Amino acid sequence: MNFIFDIDGTICFKGEPVSQPIQDALFKLREQGHVVGFASARPCRDMLPVLNKQLHDCLMIGANGAMTYYKHELVQLHSIPPSILEELISISGAYKASYLIDLAWDYHYTGDQNHPFLAKVDPEGRAASVNLTPETKAAKFLVTSCTEPAALHQALTALPISIHHHSDEEIVDITAEGVDKMAALRQFGIEEGQFICFGNDTNDLPMFLHAAYSVMIGDHPELHKLASAQINIGSNIENQIVTMLSELSTQAAISP
């Protein structure tokens, strides 16, 4: 079976690396013949620091589905069309918004260098902050701050883009139209009913709609309607996740 995990708020908490007990459970899944993959709002380079190096060759779907890496290689990139990228930059200027643009690996940032979000961007120095060129292929456009958020959002809704909101952040996360985690799974060859997923937020909805089995971490009202199971946030959440993985691994192994 394919096991697909969101990262932040799902198996990674408070920005800390995935705990050893959960990583051991992921190793065991692989030993039992299951496929382990990760699907995150983070670009793939920023998924690596919170995962053990032994998991870096797994399927990695980053930027909410805009990029896919497998065995350390980029296998898919859905970039924002250049004309749309120009409009996003223009709109950001009009509403005094700062932004970060993720490329396939590197990034471009405008704004306060002390913004707390920057602590999450390439913490291990794997990439470079680059200037934009006409050849830039932007995987994701992330608005990090804005003086007129309501007006900005109204302007953005007129564009052919995908807007991904995160319930615990004010950041606006933008990719090309039609991009989401489930679309990336399909492009990789994983279809409806062929995976088990764990998630906690709105950007996991497309996966929950098509999973054979889905596990919601915490309590999200939209995911709640679709989730096969729920694990509440608490002091023993990691043990609960490990126990759930053990049970699902066994069930998946004996399913026809």
C-alpha positions in Angstrom: 0.0 0.0 0.0 1.0 3.6 -0.5 1.2 5.6 2.7 1.2 9.4 2.1 1.8 11.9 4.9 1.4 15.6 5.3 4.2 16.9 7.4 3.5 20.0 9.5 0.9 19.4 12.2 0.6 15.8 11.1 3.8 14.0 11.8 6.0 17.1 12.6 5.0 19.4 15.5 6.1 22.9 16.4 8.7 23.0 13.7 10.7 20.2 15.3 12.0 17.2 13.2 9.8 14.1 13.0 10.3 12.2 16.2 12.3 9.0 16.4 9.3 6.8 17.3 7.4 8.0 14.2 10.4 7.7 12.0 11.0 4.2 13.2 7.4 3.4 12.3 8.0 4.8 8.8 11.1 2.6 8.4 9.0 -0.4 9.5 6.4 0.4 6.8 9.1 0.3 4.2 10.5 -2.9 5.5 7.1 -4.5 5.3 6.9 -3.6 1.6 4.8 -0.5 1.7 5.6 2.7 -0.1 6.1 5.8 2.0 5.6 9.3 0.6 5.2 12.9 1.9 3.0 15.6 0.5 3.5 19.1 2.0 3.0 22.8 1.5 6.8 23.0 2.0 9.0 22.9 -1.1 10.8 19.6 -1.2 14.2 21.1 -0.1 12.5 22.2 3.2 11.0 18.8 3.8 14.4 17.2 4.1 15.6 18.9 7.4 12.7 17.4 9.4 13.2 13.8 8.0 15.9 11.2 8.6 18.3 11.0 5.7 17.2 7.4 5.1 13.8 8.8 4.1 15.1 11.4 1.6 14.7 9.0 -1.3 11.0 8.6 -0.7 8.3 10.2 -2.9 8.2 13.9 -2.0 5.4 16.1 -3.2 6.1 19.7 -2.3 4.6 23.1 -2.7 1.1 21.6 -2.3 1.6 19.5 -5.4 3.5 21.8 -7.7 6.7 19.8 -7.5 7.5 16.1 -7.1 10.8 14.5 -6.3 11.6 10.8 -6.2 14.9 9.2 -5.3 16.4 12.6 -5.1 15.4 13.6 -8.6 12.8 16.2 -9.8 10.2 14.2 -11.8 7.5 16.8 -12.1 7.2 20.6 -11.9 4.0 22.6 -12.5 5.2 26.2 -12.7 3.1 29.3 -12.6 2.8 30.7 -16.2 5.1 33.7 -16.7 2.2 36.1 -17.5 0.4 35.1 -14.3 3.7 35.4 -12.3 4.0 39.0 -13.6 0.5 39.8 -12.5 1.1 38.3 -9.0 4.2 40.5 -8.6 2.3 43.5 -9.9 -0.6 42.9 -7.5 1.7 42.4 -4.6 3.3 45.7 -5.3 0.0 47.5 -5.5 -1.0 46.2 -2.0 2.4 46.4 -0.5 2.7 42.7 0.0 6.0 40.9 0.5 6.4 37.5 -1.0 8.6 34.4 -1.4 8.8 32.6 -4.7 9.8 28.9 -4.6 11.5 27.5 -7.7 12.2 23.8 -8.2 15.0 24.2 -5.6 16.1 27.8 -5.1 13.9 30.7 -4.0 13.4 34.5 -4.4 12.3 36.7 -1.4 11.2 40.3 -1.0 10.5 41.7 2.4 11.7 41.9 6.0 14.7 39.7 6.5 13.6 39.3 10.1 10.2 37.8 9.2 9.6 34.7 11.4 8.6 32.7 8.4 12.2 32.9 7.0 13.4 30.6 9.8 11.6 27.8 8.0 13.1 28.6 4.6 16.1 26.5 3.6 17.5 26.3 7.2 20.3 24.0 6.2 21.5 26.2 3.3 20.8 23.6 0.6 19.6 26.3 -1.9 20.2 29.9 -2.9 18.3 33.1 -2.8 18.2 34.1 -6.5 17.1 37.0 -8.6 14.2 36.6 -11.0 14.8 36.2 -14.7 12.5 35.8 -17.7 13.4 32.0 -17.5 12.3 31.7 -13.9 10.0 28.8 -13.3 8.0 29.5 -10.2 6.5 26.5 -8.4 4.8 28.5 -5.6 4.2 32.2 -4.8 3.8 32.8 -1.1 2.5 36.1 0.2 4.2 36.5 3.6 2.8 39.9 4.7 0.4 42.5 3.3 -1.0 45.8 4.5 -4.4 45.3 2.7 -5.1 41.5 2.8 -8.8 41.7 1.9 -8.1 43.8 -1.2 -5.2 41.6 -2.1 -7.4 38.4 -1.8 -10.1 40.0 -4.0 -7.5 40.8 -6.7 -6.1 37.3 -6.5 -9.5 35.5 -7.0 -9.7 37.0 -10.5 -6.6 35.1 -11.6 -6.5 31.5 -12.9 -4.5 30.2 -10.0 -4.9 27.8 -7.1 -5.0 29.5 -3.7 -4.1 27.3 -0.7 -5.1 28.7 2.7 -3.6 27.3 6.0 -5.8 27.5 9.1 -3.0 28.4 11.4 -1.3 31.1 9.3 -2.2 34.3 7.5 0.1 33.4 4.7 -1.5 33.1 1.2 0.0 30.2 -0.7 -0.4 30.3 -4.6 0.3 27.7 -7.3 -0.7 27.2 -10.9 -4.3 26.5 -11.6 -5.3 22.8 -11.0 -2.4 22.1 -8.7 -3.1 20.1 -5.5 -1.7 17.1 -3.7 -4.1 14.6 -5.3 -3.3 15.8 -8.8 0.4 15.2 -8.1 -0.3 11.7 -6.8 -2.2 10.9 -9.9 0.6 12.2 -12.1 3.0 10.0 -10.2 0.8 7.0 -10.9 -1.1 6.7 -7.6 -4.8 6.7 -8.3 -8.0 6.9 -6.2 -8.2 4.2 -3.6 -4.6 3.2 -3.9 -3.3 5.0 -0.8 -3.7 5.7 2.9 -3.2 9.3 3.9 -2.6 11.3 7.1 -3.3 15.1 7.2 -4.5 18.0 9.2 -5.5 20.9 7.1 -7.4 22.3 4.1 -4.7 21.5 1.6 -5.1 17.8 2.5 -8.8 17.7 1.4 -8.1 16.5 -2.2 -6.2 13.5 -0.8 -9.0 12.7 1.8 -11.6 12.7 -1.0 -9.8 9.9 -2.9 -8.0 7.9 -0.2 -8.7 4.3 0.6 -8.4 5.3 4.2 -7.7 8.7 5.8 -6.5 9.8 9.2 -7.1 13.3 10.5 -4.7 14.7 13.0 -6.4 17.2 15.3 -9.9 18.4 14.3 -10.5 20.2 11.0 -14.2 20.7 10.2 -13.9 19.9 6.5 -11.6 17.0 6.9 -13.8 15.7 9.7 -16.6 14.9 7.1 -14.2 12.7 5.1 -11.8 11.2 7.6 -11.9 7.4 8.3 -10.2 8.0 11.7 -9.1 10.8 13.9 -6.2 11.2 16.3 -6.6 14.1 18.7 -3.8 16.5 19.6 -2.3 15.7 23.0 0.7 14.6 24.9 0.6 11.1 23.6 -0.1 11.9 20.0 3.1 10.4 18.7 2.3 7.0 20.4 -1.2 7.2 18.9 0.2 7.7 15.4 2.7 4.8 15.8 -0.1 2.5 17.0 -2.3 3.6 14.1 0.5 2.9 11.6 1.1 -0.5 13.0 -2.6 -1.4 12.7 -3.0 0.0 9.2 0.2 -1.7 8.0 -1.2 -5.1 9.1 -4.6 -4.5 7.6 -3.1 -3.3 4.3 -0.8 -6.3 4.1 -3.8 -8.7 4.4 -6.2 -6.8 2.2 -7.0 -8.4 -1.1 
